[in-house]
Amino acid sequence: MKEGIHPEYREVVFLDQQTGSTFISRSSLNTRDTIELDGKTYPLFKCDVTSESHPFYTGAQTRIVETGRVEKFRARFARTSGTVKKA
């Protein structure tokens, strides 16, 4: 591999801002913030959403009731079902 063309690949702490949870992963992200964790200083990346706070993974996602969706469709188009357009 060529020297000097690859980004620095290192351990980075990711902070979920909604829950306050942190995890360490390897990344080449450039950040200005740092955090001390377990006696060692790491670069810090602040995330808006992670699997800890995303509704899909937490089970808080609201499900659309299919019967309600079908009933809305039928009510909307029931009045036009018998009409024929004249040319």
Kinemage of the C-alpha trace (Angstrom):
@kinemage 1
@onewidth
@group {chain A} dominant
@subgroup {mainchain}
@vectorlist {calphas} color= white
{ca met a 1} P 0.000 0.000 0.000
{ca lys a 2} L 1.157 3.532 -0.681
{ca glu a 3} L 2.245 5.620 2.274
{ca gly a 4} L 0.388 8.805 3.201
{ca ile a 5} L -2.803 8.340 1.137
{ca his a 6} L -4.954 6.350 3.571
{ca pro a 7} L -6.948 7.970 6.410
{ca glu a 8} L -6.055 7.136 9.995
{ca tyr a 9} L -8.092 4.104 11.101
{ca arg a 10} L -8.513 4.173 14.872
{ca glu a 11} L -10.886 3.527 17.746
{ca val a 12} L -13.622 6.175 18.063
{ca val a 13} L -16.295 6.592 20.751
{ca phe a 14} L -19.815 7.103 19.390
{ca leu a 15} L -22.240 8.940 21.701
{ca asp a 16} L -26.009 8.613 21.207
{ca gln a 17} L -27.308 12.049 22.154
{ca gln a 18} L -30.865 10.850 22.809
{ca thr a 19} L -30.006 8.098 25.288
{ca gly a 20} L -26.516 9.104 26.405
{ca ser a 21} L -25.119 5.636 25.686
{ca thr a 22} L -21.637 5.227 24.230
{ca phe a 23} L -19.857 2.507 22.306
{ca ile a 24} L -16.379 2.140 20.850
{ca ser a 25} L -15.836 1.161 17.239
{ca arg a 26} L -13.020 1.533 14.749
{ca ser a 27} L -13.447 4.308 12.198
{ca ser a 28} L -11.592 6.856 10.095
{ca leu a 29} L -13.852 9.758 11.155
{ca asn a 30} L -12.210 13.111 11.792
{ca thr a 31} L -13.543 14.797 14.923
{ca arg a 32} L -12.520 17.731 17.083
{ca asp a 33} L -14.102 16.408 20.286
{ca thr a 34} L -12.411 13.902 22.581
{ca ile a 35} L -13.591 11.910 25.583
{ca glu a 36} L -11.766 10.024 28.285
{ca leu a 37} L -13.133 6.543 28.758
{ca asp a 38} L -11.549 3.807 30.897
{ca gly a 39} L -8.475 5.975 31.436
{ca lys a 40} L -7.797 6.412 27.722
{ca thr a 41} L -8.568 9.413 25.480
{ca tyr a 42} L -10.609 8.700 22.342
{ca pro a 43} L -12.012 10.861 19.538
{ca leu a 44} L -15.755 11.465 20.106
{ca phe a 45} L -18.478 11.397 17.454
{ca lys a 46} L -21.966 12.532 18.499
{ca cys a 47} L -24.800 10.630 16.794
{ca asp a 48} L -28.405 11.790 16.606
{ca val a 49} L -29.804 8.269 16.214
{ca thr a 50} L -28.307 4.832 16.855
{ca ser a 51} L -29.822 1.393 17.317
{ca glu a 52} L -30.275 2.288 21.005
{ca ser a 53} L -32.733 5.096 20.197
{ca his a 54} L -34.172 4.371 16.728
{ca pro a 55} L -37.902 3.473 16.914
{ca phe a 56} L -37.480 0.466 14.614
{ca tyr a 57} L -34.984 -1.199 16.953
{ca thr a 58} L -36.611 -0.151 20.233
{ca gly a 59} L -40.077 -1.414 19.252
{ca ala a 60} L -41.699 1.989 19.704
{ca gln a 61} L -42.521 2.287 16.025
{ca thr a 62} L -46.224 2.845 15.490
{ca arg a 63} L -47.829 0.345 13.185
{ca ile a 64} L -50.457 1.387 10.698
{ca val a 65} L -53.551 -0.756 10.969
{ca glu a 66} L -54.122 -2.273 7.538
{ca thr a 67} L -57.888 -2.546 7.951
{ca gly a 68} L -58.126 1.182 8.589
{ca arg a 69} L -56.096 1.879 5.465
{ca val a 70} L -58.319 -0.383 3.331
{ca glu a 71} L -61.497 1.152 4.724
{ca lys a 72} L -60.263 4.662 3.925
{ca phe a 73} L -59.518 3.557 0.351
{ca arg a 74} L -62.960 1.992 -0.084
{ca ala a 75} L -64.739 5.028 1.366
{ca arg a 76} L -62.808 7.404 -0.875
{ca phe a 77} L -63.404 5.505 -4.113
{ca ala a 78} L -66.844 3.995 -3.417
{ca arg a 79} L -68.605 7.029 -4.839
{ca thr a 80} L -66.723 6.753 -8.188
{ca ser a 81} L -66.980 3.008 -8.703
{ca gly a 82} L -70.194 3.045 -10.805
{ca thr a 83} L -69.547 6.018 -13.030
{ca val a 84} L -68.432 5.775 -16.650
{ca lys a 85} L -66.674 8.632 -18.409
{ca lys a 86} L -68.296 9.843 -21.616
{ca ala a 87} L -66.076 10.413 -24.596
